[in-house]
């Protein structure tokens, strides 16, 4: 029997430094898994920069419907780590039935976030449409462990209508901070991949900055990534707000300096 193991850091401190190292068992090798490793080695030598994220996603996507659960799980883990923009190539390219398998039991819970995000991209499949449209409105209103994912799936499926629904929730009273941040993150990532929604989202962000600075970090990161200047005046005003934390202030200063 041959077993694949890796050796490296298993825990990191707050600064990202790893002090403990050990061998970790990955999986027992079979002929198919050995072929997978050979293909991974050949393809992986080209994945040395962020610009290759889509190529990485494309490689692992080949295994999303694999009969070997280990290889399928490996693919889900890698695609879960990918930036949201890089998985757009999987729109209407993944089996809805396969994704729904992740909802079957508690042992699959760790795969739910990526399954939900991918489910939202299957917008030509009637079953995916039904599930997303029946779940995301409840999640964005009530909040859940997967609010961010359901909000993204809803926007991917319903575009401006879903953004409007999120806007309505954000204007309601007593939205918890973590719930609000999940919705803001979803709007930021959705705007990155859907430029047509940016103006609508920026209007929401402008109001949020005026009423509450708790989500300022997520908003300023989005504005920096979008090379967007329409909120610069509001962001500059936040630098005078003592309630804004030092990290957010630093990111705002960096963002404003890059547009001077």
N, C-alpha and C positions, 0 to 999 in steps of 0.2 A: 504494500500500500504506500502511495506517495501523498504527502500532505503539503499544501502550500501554507507557508508561514511568512509573516513580516516581522521585522525587528525595528522598534522605534519608540518614540514617546507615547505614553498612554494618558498623561495628564499634563496640562499646562497651567502656569500661574496667570495672574491678571495681565501681565506684560507679554504673554504669548510664549514664555520660555518653558521648555520641558526639562524636567530633572530626572524623572523615572523612565527607564527603558526596559522593555521586555519583548519576548517573542509572543506573537499573537497568531492563533490558528485561524486561517481564512476558510479553507475548504479542502476536502479530499479530492484528489485529481481523478478525473475520468478521461477517456479519449476526447470527449467533446469539450471538457473544461480545459484540457491541454491545448486544443485547437484555439479556444478562446484566448488563452494567454499568449499564444504565438501571434495571433492577429492583433491583440492589444499591444504587444511589444513593438510590432511593425508600425502600427498607426501612431502609438504614443510618442515616438521620437519626434514627431512634428508638432506636439502640443506644448510648446515652450512659452507661449504668450497668451494673453487674454483674447487676442484676436482669433484664436483657434477654438473658442468655446463652442461654436456651432459644429465644427468638425468632430469635436469630442461627443457632443450630443448625438450627432448623426451615427457615430459608431455604436454607442450603447443602445440607441433606439432599435437597432437590429435584434436586440435580445429581449425586448419588452414582451414578446409573445412566445418566448422560448419555452419548450416543455420542461426544461431543467429549471426548477424553482430557484436554485442557487444563482444561476446566471441571470434569471429574470430579476431577482432581488438586487443583484449587483448593478444591473442597469438602472433600476429605480433609484438606488442610492446615489449613483453618479448624476442622474438627471435631476434629482432633488437638489443637488449642490450647484447646479448650473444657474446662471443669471436668467431671470424670467424672459428677457429679450431673446436669448439663444434657443429657447424651446419653442418659439413661434413656428419653426419649421415643422413641428409635429401637429399642426392644426389639421384636423381631419385625416390623421395618419396613424392613429392608435385605436385599437379595438376597444370600444366602450365596455364590452363584456369582460375583457381582461382587467380594465380599470375597476370595474364594480367588484371584482374579487377581493379588492383591498378593504371593502366594507363588511366582509363576512364575519370577522371575529376580532377579539382583543389582541390576538397574536400578530395582526396585520396593522395595528394602529400607527406604528412608526412610518408606514408607507402612505397613510391617508393624505398628508399635505400635498405630496407630489401627485397623487392620484386625482385629487380635487382640481389642482391647477391644470392638469392634462385633460380632465373631463370638460372643463370650460372651453377648451380649444376644439372640441369635437362638435362644432356648431352645425354640421350638416346631418348629424345623427339624431333621430327623433327621441330615442331613449335618453341620450345625454342632455338634450334640450329640456326634456321633462324633468329630469332629476335636478339639474342646475336651477331651473326656474322655480322649482318647488322648494328648494333649500336655501338659496342665497338670500331671498328677502327676509326670512326668519332670522338667519344668522347675523345679518347686518343690523337688524333691529335689536335683537336680544343680546348679542355678543356670545361668543363661544371660543373654544380653543382653536378653532379653525376659521375665525372671522376673516382674517386676511386672505386665506385661500378661497373661501366662498365669495368674497367681494371681488377678487380677481377673476374668478370663473364667471361671475355674473356680468362683469364689464366685458369680458371676452365674448360673452354670448349676446348681450343686449346693448352694448355700447352706451350711448348717451342716456338711454332710459335708466340703466343701472346706476350711472353716475348721479343722475337726478334723485334716485332712491337713496343713495348714500348721503347726498346733500341734505335730504329731508331728515335723516337720522342725526346728522351732525348739528342741525339747527334745533333739535329737540333738547329739552332740559335734562340735566342729570345724566349725561353720557360719561361713563367712567373713562379715566385717562387712558388706560391700556386699550380699551375698546376703541376710543377715538384714534389712538396711534395706529392701530391695526388698519382702520379705514383709510387714514391718511397715507400709510405705506402702500396700500392697494391702489389708491388714486395715483400716487407717484409712479409706481411701476407700470400701471396701465397707460398713463400718459407717455411714458418712455417708448412704448411699443405702438401707440395709437396717436400720432400727432394731431389728428382731427379733433381729439378730445381735450387738447391742452388748454385752449382758451376757457372752456367750461370748468376745467379743474383749477386753473389759476384763479378764477373768480371765487371758487370755494376757498382756496388757500388764502386769498386776500382777506376774506371775512374772518377766517380762523385766526390769522395773525392779529387782526384788530381786536378780537374778543378774548383770545386765550393764547398765551405763548407756550403752552405745554407741548405742542406739536411742532414747534419752530424748527427743531433740528431736522426732522424728516422733511419739512418743507424746503428748508434752505439747501439740503443735499439734492433734492429734486431740481431746484432752480439752478444749482451749479451744474448738474449733469445735463440739463436741457440747454445750457448757455442762455438762460432766460433772464431778462433784466427788468421785467414789468413790476416785480415786487421789491426791487432794490431799495426804494425809499422807505418802505415799511420795515425791511430788514435792518436798515441803518438806524431807524428809530429804536429798535429792540436793543441796540447796543447801550442805550441809556437806561434800560430797564434792569433794575437790580435783581429782579426775580429770575432773569435768564441765567442759566448755569454757565460756567466758564467754557465748557466744551462747545456749547452752542454758540457762544460769543466768538470763540476762535474760528469756527467753521464759517460764521457770517463774515468775519473780517477777511478770511481767506477768499471767500466767494466775491465780496465786493472789490477786493484788491485786484482780482483777476479780470474785472470788467472796467477798471479805471482807464 
